[in-house]
């Protein structure tokens, strides 16, 4: 009987671990979206025969980063978990 209780406790994650997993997943997802949109923008300019320089690429990535993080913030304010202002 002791074995089954030890086995079942190892299967279920405590709430703290689940919350930590979510907090790590969100930045990784945000970074993936920023990287994907940045590469898409760079590819668009490259195909249009207007390749971006290093400084221009930095500006494009910065703008995309602000838009994505701002969008996440706005989404959390509108549809968040009861925190903040709901519109």
C-alpha positions as CSV (number, residue, x, y, z in Angstrom):
1,X,0.0,0.0,0.0
2,X,2.9,2.3,0.7
3,X,4.2,1.8,-2.8
4,X,1.0,2.8,-4.5
5,X,0.7,6.1,-2.5
6,X,4.3,6.9,-3.3
7,X,3.7,6.2,-7.0
8,X,0.6,8.2,-7.2
9,X,2.2,11.2,-5.5
10,X,5.0,11.2,-8.1
11,X,2.5,11.3,-10.9
12,X,0.6,14.4,-9.6
13,X,2.5,17.7,-9.7
14,X,2.1,20.1,-6.8
15,X,0.4,23.4,-7.7
16,X,3.7,25.3,-7.3
17,X,5.4,23.1,-10.0
18,X,2.5,23.6,-12.4
19,X,2.6,27.3,-11.9
20,X,6.3,27.4,-12.4
21,X,5.9,25.4,-15.6
22,X,3.4,27.9,-16.9
23,X,5.6,30.9,-16.1
24,X,8.4,29.3,-18.1
25,X,6.2,28.4,-21.0
26,X,4.8,31.9,-21.5
27,X,8.2,33.6,-22.2
28,X,9.2,30.7,-24.4
29,X,6.0,31.0,-26.4
30,X,6.4,34.8,-26.7
31,X,10.0,34.4,-27.9
32,X,8.9,31.9,-30.5
33,X,6.2,34.3,-31.8
34,X,8.7,37.2,-31.9
35,X,11.3,35.1,-33.7
36,X,8.7,33.8,-36.2
37,X,7.3,37.2,-37.0
38,X,10.8,38.7,-37.2
39,X,11.9,36.1,-39.7
40,X,8.7,36.5,-41.7
41,X,9.3,40.3,-41.9
42,X,12.9,39.8,-42.8
43,X,12.0,37.3,-45.5
44,X,9.3,39.7,-46.9
45,X,11.8,42.5,-47.3
46,X,14.4,40.1,-48.7
47,X,12.0,38.8,-51.4
48,X,10.9,42.4,-52.2
49,X,14.6,43.1,-53.1
50,X,15.0,45.4,-50.1
51,X,17.3,43.4,-47.8
52,X,17.5,44.8,-44.3
53,X,20.8,45.9,-42.8
54,X,21.7,45.0,-39.2
55,X,20.4,48.3,-37.8
56,X,17.1,48.0,-39.7
57,X,16.7,44.4,-38.6
58,X,17.1,45.5,-35.0
59,X,14.4,48.2,-35.4
60,X,12.0,45.7,-37.0
61,X,12.6,43.1,-34.2
62,X,12.1,45.9,-31.6
63,X,8.8,46.9,-33.1
64,X,7.6,43.4,-33.3
65,X,8.7,42.8,-29.7
66,X,6.7,45.8,-28.5
67,X,3.6,44.8,-30.5
68,X,3.7,41.2,-29.2
69,X,4.3,42.1,-25.6
70,X,1.7,44.8,-25.8
71,X,-0.7,42.4,-27.3
72,X,-0.1,39.9,-24.5
73,X,-0.6,42.6,-21.9
74,X,-3.8,43.8,-23.6
75,X,-5.1,40.2,-23.9
76,X,-4.4,39.6,-20.2
77,X,-6.1,42.8,-19.2
78,X,-9.2,41.9,-21.2
79,X,-9.4,38.1,-20.7
80,X,-7.1,37.6,-17.7
81,X,-7.7,35.5,-14.6
82,X,-9.9,38.0,-12.8
83,X,-7.0,40.4,-12.2
84,X,-7.0,43.8,-13.7
85,X,-9.7,45.6,-15.5
86,X,-12.1,43.7,-17.7
87,X,-13.6,45.6,-20.6
